[in-house]
Amino acid sequence: MVLKPKAVFLDMDGTILNHHNEVSIHTKEIIDDLRSEGIFVFIATGRSASELQEMLPEGFKVDGIITANGMAGYIGEEVVFEHSLPLELVETIIEKARKSKVYYELFPYGESRMVLQQDKEYVIGEIREPKPETVEINEWSSRQKAIKEEISWTEEITGTQFSKFYFFARTKEEINSWKMELKQLQKEIEFTMTPSSPHNAEVMVANVSKATGIKQMLERFDLVGCETLAIGDSDNDLKMFQFVSHSVAMKNAADHIKEVVDDITEFTCEEDGVYHYLKSNVLALKI
């Protein structure tokens, strides 16, 4: 099967990133090859813009980046779009997270992620060793790094522009309980909530997703109506899969993700699955 997309959208965690949060040189090279053939390539990730730079290899280039599950989109330094969580929602969620002792990270635009100083003890406690068996090493190492280097422990919430909340729990039972709390809150205040792993949940502005980000990016490049392809592995990719012409799940994706896509990669994120899929199915006529 040879596909002819005009635009390709790639998730990061579990897709172009391996379990050590690295992008392989093969993946970089296949993206370069696609772009040299006139195919637009975009990142569509749940991560914030501030998290991306150190994960991408030197010389890594794409046409645009959709971050925080559709909350913001960038072309180099150009801001294509940015949505922000209302301050009232931010304050309400933090209060509820504190009562339930839920690990959270609040991501302001252009600043370090925040956790209030009064919540520091229990937040750090969630990342105590040993690593829970069901938590993937990439998520665990990201949390450890956040605690040590990336979180700004503040006395109060500062700023007015926030891209997302990230929540984590050591057990699936705890995160599922927290999701139920968030669903109850959604009856009072509109927002979008989605997981990207069995141990986390993320909160964005209402009706925002990777799909809405893709739509805005396609409009910016005058690509509306063209053939599109997306590759991902998680629940936060589901709306993206519904939006594009051809959806592809990673071999390492959960079964319920694989059931709703058009195709599945032959290899996992640890085995350069994106590289092999794009080489065989998009650039096959060029090889």
Salt bridges, closest charged atoms under 4 A:
ASP11 OD1 - LYS210 NZ 2.96
ASP13 OD1 - ARG47 NE 2.71
ASP32 OD2 - LYS28 NZ 2.74
GLU37 OE1 - LYS286 NZ 3.57
GLU51 OE1 - ARG47 NH1 3.05
GLU51 OE1 - ARG113 NH2 3.59
GLU54 OE2 - LYS145 NZ 2.77
ASP63 OD2 - ARG35 NE 3.16
GLU78 OE1 - ARG220 NH2 2.92
GLU95 OE2 - LYS99 NZ 3.67
GLU105 OE1 - ARG113 NH1 2.93
GLU105 OE2 - ARG143 NE 2.96
ASP119 OD1 - ARG98 NE 2.70
GLU149 OE1 - LYS145 NZ 3.31
GLU150 OE1 - ARG113 NH2 3.03
GLU150 OE2 - LYS145 NZ 2.95
GLU202 OE2 - LYS164 NZ 2.62
GLU219 OE2 - LYS215 NZ 2.63
ASP235 OD2 - HIS256 NE2 3.14
ASP237 OD1 - LYS210 NZ 2.55
ASP262 OD2 - HIS246 ND1 3.98
ASP272 OD2 - HIS26 ND1 3.18
